[in-house]
Amino acid sequence: MTSPAACLAAEPTMPTSRPRRYDRVKRVFDVVGAATALVVGAPLLAGVALLILATLGRPVFFRQVRPGRDGELFEMVKFRTMLKVDPARGLVTDADRLTPVGRWLRASSLDELPELWNVLRGEMSLVGPRPHLVKYLEIYTPWQARRHEVRPGITGLAQVRGRNELAWEDKFAYDIEYVDNRSLRLDLRILVETVRVVLRREGIAAPGAVTWHEFTGTPTPPDPVPAAGPVPAAAPDGSAATSRRPRGDLAGRCRS
């Protein structure tokens, strides 16, 4: 089966999606949904906070700056799942720092609940591309950067299609698919499928990792090796001519 990212290329200038009437309705949907979830889920939020306080200590919340719509930075809030970095105690990697309680919180997605506050503030949406690290902004291709045309979400199309088990290019493909096809119907479908994914605890971590693998950018494919043929004629200046094309941009190439 062809992966979602197959044959999607980054153009030098990518078209952006037009504002939609649903974007205004979506904001109302987000506010009502987040406020209702915070009120109904208050006892659960308090219980998780007390559990973290008893097992991990302070702080209860993990705060990190992430890029939102149009790349604007905001402080995302989650429940803390890891111990603080402490080389003297051997607490350096995610695998070292992730506690049993933290694993349970991540597996159940309860660590994401405080992001409902980000939704109320207008920094996030219930559904949209997940907010990644700020350092990724400078290595996105123009096509990948289109994920910032909408507010990031607590859940999204990539999260119900494989979550952290997906390759990065497939995550981006699903993100852009959502940007181009966002609608109330699609959001409702993603929310329903999110419940199924969470209950089945699917895609919690990338293969061979306790969380995910770092995104290091999309590598430029190497130039193809020219087929054997006659020796090229000498250039006018006497030097050997070359049939290699310039590397140029990735535009028009098929990604896999």
C-alpha positions in Angstrom: 0.0 0.0 0.0 1.3 3.5 -0.9 1.9 5.6 2.2 0.0 8.9 2.7 3.2 10.8 2.0 4.0 9.1 -1.3 4.3 11.5 -4.3 3.5 14.6 -2.3 6.1 17.3 -3.1 6.9 20.6 -1.6 6.5 23.4 -4.1 8.6 26.6 -3.8 5.4 28.6 -3.1 2.6 26.5 -1.6 -1.0 27.6 -1.9 -2.8 28.3 1.3 -6.2 27.2 2.3 -8.9 29.9 2.2 -10.8 30.9 5.4 -14.0 29.0 5.7 -17.3 29.7 7.3 -16.7 26.7 9.4 -13.6 28.4 11.0 -15.9 30.8 12.8 -18.3 28.0 13.9 -15.3 25.9 14.9 -14.2 28.5 17.5 -17.7 28.4 19.1 -17.6 24.6 19.0 -14.1 24.7 20.7 -15.1 27.1 23.5 -18.3 25.2 24.4 -16.6 21.8 24.2 -13.6 22.8 26.2 -15.6 24.6 28.9 -18.0 21.6 29.2 -15.1 19.2 29.5 -13.3 21.2 32.1 -16.5 21.5 34.3 -17.5 17.9 33.9 -14.0 16.6 34.2 -12.9 18.8 37.2 -12.9 15.9 39.7 -10.8 13.8 37.3 -8.4 16.7 36.7 -8.1 17.2 40.5 -7.5 13.5 41.1 -4.7 13.3 38.4 -3.1 16.4 39.9 -3.0 14.9 43.4 -1.6 11.7 42.0 1.3 13.5 40.3 1.9 15.6 43.4 2.2 12.4 45.4 4.5 10.5 43.0 6.4 13.1 41.1 6.2 16.2 43.4 6.1 19.7 42.1 5.5 21.1 39.5 2.3 19.2 38.6 2.1 20.8 35.2 4.6 20.6 32.3 4.8 23.9 30.4 6.5 24.3 27.1 6.5 26.9 24.3 5.1 25.6 21.1 4.2 27.1 17.7 0.5 27.7 17.0 -1.4 29.1 14.1 0.8 31.1 11.7 3.8 29.9 13.8 2.8 32.2 16.7 4.3 30.9 19.9 2.2 30.0 23.0 2.8 28.1 26.2 1.2 24.7 26.1 0.2 23.1 29.4 0.1 19.3 30.1 0.3 17.1 33.2 3.9 16.2 34.0 4.8 12.6 33.3 8.6 12.7 33.8 11.2 13.2 36.5 13.4 16.2 36.2 16.7 15.8 34.4 19.4 14.8 36.9 22.6 13.3 35.4 23.9 12.5 38.9 21.0 10.1 39.3 21.1 8.8 35.7 18.0 10.7 34.7 18.9 12.0 31.3 16.9 10.3 28.5 13.1 10.1 28.3 13.3 6.4 29.0 15.2 7.1 32.3 12.8 9.9 33.4 9.4 8.4 32.5 7.8 7.0 35.6 5.2 4.2 35.8 2.5 6.8 36.6 3.8 8.9 33.7 3.5 5.9 31.4 -0.1 5.3 32.5 -1.0 9.0 32.0 0.4 8.9 28.5 -1.2 5.6 27.6 -4.6 7.0 28.7 -3.9 10.4 27.2 -4.9 12.0 30.6 -1.8 14.1 30.4 -3.3 16.1 27.6 -6.4 17.3 29.6 -4.9 20.6 30.7 -4.6 21.6 27.1 -8.4 22.3 27.3 -7.2 25.6 28.9 -5.2 26.4 25.8 -8.3 25.8 23.8 -10.3 28.3 25.9 -7.6 30.8 25.4 -7.8 30.5 21.6 -4.3 29.1 21.3 -5.4 25.6 20.4 -8.4 23.7 19.1 -10.1 20.5 20.0 -9.1 19.1 16.6 -6.1 20.1 14.5 -2.5 19.2 13.8 -0.6 18.5 17.0 1.8 21.3 18.1 5.4 20.2 17.7 8.6 21.7 18.9 9.6 25.3 18.1 13.0 24.2 16.7 11.2 22.3 13.9 9.9 25.6 12.4 13.3 26.3 10.7 13.5 22.9 9.1 10.0 22.5 7.7 9.6 22.5 4.0 6.9 25.0 2.7 4.5 22.1 2.3 5.1 20.8 5.9 4.7 24.4 7.2 1.2 24.5 5.9 0.1 22.7 9.1 0.3 26.1 10.8 -2.5 27.5 8.7 -4.9 26.4 11.4 -4.9 26.2 15.2 -3.1 23.1 16.6 -5.3 20.5 18.2 -5.5 18.2 21.2 -6.2 15.5 18.7 -6.1 15.3 15.0 -6.3 13.2 11.9 -2.7 11.9 12.3 -3.5 10.9 15.9 -6.4 8.6 14.8 -4.4 7.2 11.9 -1.4 5.9 13.8 -0.3 8.6 16.2 3.4 8.2 17.1 3.8 5.0 15.1 3.6 7.0 11.9 6.6 8.2 10.0 7.1 11.9 10.1 6.2 12.4 6.4 3.0 10.5 6.9 2.1 12.7 9.9 2.6 15.8 7.8 0.5 14.3 5.0 -2.4 13.8 7.4 -1.9 17.2 8.8 -2.2 18.9 5.4 -5.1 16.7 4.5 -6.9 18.0 7.5 -6.0 21.6 6.7 -7.5 21.2 3.2 -10.6 19.3 4.2 -11.5 20.6 7.6 -15.2 20.5 8.4 -17.6 19.9 11.3 -18.3 16.4 10.0 -14.5 15.6 9.9 -14.0 17.0 13.4 -16.8 15.0 14.9 -15.5 11.9 13.2 -12.0 12.5 14.5 -13.3 13.0 18.0 -15.2 9.8 17.9 -12.2 7.9 16.6 -10.0 9.5 19.2 -12.1 7.7 21.9 -11.5 4.4 20.2 -7.7 5.0 19.8 -7.4 6.0 23.5 -9.3 3.1 24.8 -7.2 0.7 22.7 -4.0 2.5 23.6 -2.9 2.6 20.0 0.2 4.4 18.7 1.4 5.6 22.1 5.1 5.6 21.2 7.2 5.4 18.1 8.8 2.0 17.4 12.0 1.7 19.5 11.2 4.8 21.6 9.3 5.6 24.7 7.8 8.7 23.2 8.7 9.7 19.6 11.8 10.0 17.4 13.1 13.5 16.8 12.3 15.2 13.5 15.6 16.2 11.8 14.2 17.5 8.6 13.4 16.0 5.2 16.6 14.9 3.5 17.3 15.8 -0.1 17.3 12.7 -2.2 20.7 12.1 -3.8 21.1 12.7 -7.5 20.6 9.6 -9.6 23.7 7.8 -10.8 23.9 8.4 -14.6 23.7 5.3 -16.8 26.8 4.1 -18.6 27.2 5.6 -22.0 29.7 7.3 -24.2 32.3 9.5 -22.7 31.0 13.1 -22.7 32.7 15.6 -25.1 35.1 18.1 -23.7 33.8 21.5 -22.8 35.0 24.5 -24.8 37.6 25.4 -22.1 39.1 21.9 -22.4 37.6 20.6 -19.1 35.5 17.4 -19.0 31.8 18.1 -19.5 29.3 16.9 -17.0 25.8 15.6 -17.3 24.9 16.1 -13.6 22.0 18.4 -13.1 21.9 21.0 -10.3 20.4 19.7 -7.1 18.0 22.6 -6.8 14.9 22.6 -4.7 12.8 19.5 -3.8 9.8 20.9 -5.8 8.3 18.3 -8.1 10.1 15.3 -6.6 8.1 12.4 -5.3 8.4 11.9 -1.5 8.1 8.5 0.2 
